[in-house]
Amino acid sequence: MPGRVSARGFTLMEVLIALVLLSLIMTALFSALRLGVSSWDAAERSVAETAEEELALRLLDRQLALAMPLMLERDGEQARIAFEGEPNRVRWASPLPAHRGGGGIQWQTLELGETARGEGLVLRFRLLHPDTLEAPADQVEDTELLLAGIDAMELSYYGRSNLDEEAEWFSEWSVRDRLPDLVTLTLQSDRGSQTSIYLSVAPRQAKPTPQFDIGPHR
């Protein structure tokens, strides 16, 4: 009939081409969405790790800065400063924040170790008292995992081995009568893209305080 428009459907080939194009578009959209979610998760992990590192370093900065130059008097030994500096471990005495289980002066040890939460940088602490210092660690010592994923730790100490000598760097601090002027901590980490974490702390107190008798000590 004049003026009539004939209806024409899609051919099979056109339908197949449309389906292929739709499939490609959906694949591209899904890949972009997955990439966005992965990037978001990675960013969240990075932020969480950075915050965790900052909290741990702030705690260590505070605790080492508050290191107390107590002279520990042990049976049969000459009194010495309450500080033991080694290349991969450091011990010192300072008060610990109450919210971390502290109270009184705590004998603290920073080293790499293992806890129920995992392996990494560990802070161990116990009350600086003859009874607790002589008790087994599992009875009186608390352990906190500060940072997981730490592969190596290196400590160094700056100060004078004798008052008439110039200050220099040491891998160990064995001076008996004073704290080091500076303690540096370098951590090797597998946490994301950051491989090295660095901290430098100057203990605030320089002059030794009166002797603190702790009796036998191990």
N, C-alpha and C positions, 0 to 999 in steps of 0.2 A: 504494500500500500504506500502511496506517496506520503513523505514526511515521517515514515516510521524508522526509528533507529534500532538497528539489530544489536542484541546483547551478545557480548563476547567474553567468555571466561578466560582464566589463566591456563596456559599450557603447562604440562608436567615439567618441562625444562625451566620455565619461569618460577614455578613453585620451588623446585630444587635450588635454584640460584638464590631465591629469597631466603630459604632456610639456611643455606650456607652462610650468607651474609649476616643473618641474625645470629647464627652460632658464633661467628667471628666477633661480632660486636659484644655478645654476652661474655665470651672468653676474655676479651680485652677489659671489659668492665669488672669482671671477677678478679682478674690479675691485679688491676689497679686497686681494688678494694682490699685484697689480701696484702699487697705491698703497703698500703696505708696503715692497715692494722699492725703489720709487723714493725713498721717504722714507729708507730705510736707506742707499742710495747717496748721496743728498744729504747725509746726516749724515756719512758717511765722507769725502766731498769737503770738507765744511766743516772737519772735524777735521784733515785733511791740509793744507788751506790755512792754517789757524790755526797749525799746527806749523811749516810752512814759513816763515810770516811771523815767528814768534817766533825761529826760528833766524837768519833774515836780520837782524832788528833787534838780536839779541844780538851778532852779529858786528860790525855797524856801530857799536853802542854801545862795544864793546871797542876797535875800531880807531881810532875818533875820539877816545876817551878817552886812548888811548896816543899821540896825535899828538905828535911830537917837535919842539920849537922849534929846529931846526937852522937856522943861518944859511948860506944857499947863496951862495957866491961865484962869480960867473960872469964870464967875460972881458969887460972893458969896461963892466961894470955894477956898481952898488953892491950889496953883499951884502944879501939880504933873507930873511925867514923862509920856511921850507919849508912854505908853506900858501897855496893859491890858492882863494879863495871866490867863487863866482859864483852867480847866482840859480838856475841849473839844472845846476850842476856844481861839485864840490869836489875839490881835490887836497891831499894831505897825506903826510907821511912817518911810518911806524910799522912795527914788526916784525909780520909776518903769521904766524899759526899754521902749524907745519910740515905738518900734515895737509892744508892748503890750498895746498901748494906753496911756502910761504914759506921764508925763510932770509936772515938779515941784515935790514937796513932796506929796506923796500919803498916805492917812490913809487907811491901809490895814487890812482886816479881813480874817483869815483862819479858816474854819469850814466845817462841813459836811452840804450839802444842795442840792437843786434841781435847775437845769437850763433847758433851752430849749433843751440842748443836752443830758440831763439825770441827774441822781443823783450820788453823790460821793463827792470827796474832792474839795471844791470850794474856790476860792480866790475872794474876793470882794474888790473894791478899789474906792476911791473918793479923789478929791483934798483936801488937808489939808488947808481949808480956811473957815472962818466963814459962808460965804454964802452957800457953798456946804455942810458943816457939819450940817447945820440946814435945808437943803432942803430934801424933801422926797426921799427915796432911788431910786424909779423908775425913778426919773428925773436926778439924778446926779451920781448914782452909777453904775459902770460896774461890771459884774460878769463873771468869767471864770471858766469852769470846768477843773480842772487840771488832775484828775484821776477819771474815772468811776469805779464802782464796789468796792468801799470802804465801808465796813460795820461799822467800828468803828474807833475812833481816840482818842488817849490819849496823853496829853501833860504834861511835868514836867519841872521844872525850878530849876536851881542850883545857889546859891549865898548867900549873907549875908543879913539877915533882918535888922541887925544893924552892923555898922562898927566895933564895939568892940566884935562881936560874930563870931564864926566860920561859914564858908559856909556850907550849907546843901541843901537837895532837898526839894522842895515844889510842891504841886499839883496846887497851885495858886500863882501868883506873885502880891502882893499888896503893895510892897515897893514904896514909893512915889517919891524918889529922885534919883533912879538909875536903870539901866537895869540889868537883871540877867546875870551872867557870862556864863551861858550855857542854851540852850533850846533844849529839846529832844522831838521828835515826833515819835510815834509808830502807825502805821496803820494796821488794820486788813482787809485783802482783799480776795475776791473770784476770783481773776484774775489768772486762771490757777493753777499751783501747788504751787505757792508762796502765803503764807497766811499772812506773816508779812513783813512790810516795815518799816525801821528804819532810822531816820535822827537825827544827833546831830549837833547843830550850836552854835558857840560862837560869840555874837555880838562884833564888832570890837571897837566900841566907848564906853568908860566907863564914861567919865566926862560929866555931864549935860551941855547943852548949854543954852544961855540966854532964858528967858521966851518967849513963843510964845502965844500971846493973841488971843484966839479963841472965846471969849465971851461965851454965853450960849451953852451948848453942850449936846447932848443926844446920 
